[in-house]
Amino acid sequence: MSDLGVIVTGVIVGSASGIGGALLGAWMNGRSQLSALKLTITAENERARNAEKRRIYARCMAACETATSALIVDRIAAERGTPEQKDAAFAALQEAYDAKAIAFAELDLIAPDSVVHAGDHLSEACDQFMLESSAQVDNRPLPEGPADERPTLGELSRYLYDAMREDLGEPPFTPAADPEPEPAPT
């Protein structure tokens, strides 16, 4: 009987150990899968956030370019256009500046301080450009401050692009070198 007791005890202990090991393995596997799922969700959220930033950044730059172009068309229409052309150009300018304001507001919501700061400089320069060109057409005095010492719209755009690229983890933009001119045939 004693051998039978040892055998029964061994079977019970062995079974309990097997069941306990299986439960422990299942629990650890579940935790591992949960960790993997959390990593996947985090990576997907980061990818979606960067995609949204790219969309907002592109829209912001396009809105600034559109506003600048609309301003130029408005100034030309103001000087040489018919009343209908002037009205259409001014309406397009207002629409472009509204889109620029919305795009820069979105930029303020999602971008880090370095991008927001660069965006503010570009937006202010666009507004200054509008004031100066309006003053020139309307024969009003130009706003105070030496224009030669301010960065150009192109320089400010490049500064904003660089800040955006850095935020997105993209390498800095390096313009292609101009090709060397071919020597003249002799």
Beta strands, then each sheet from edge to edge (+ up, - down):
end
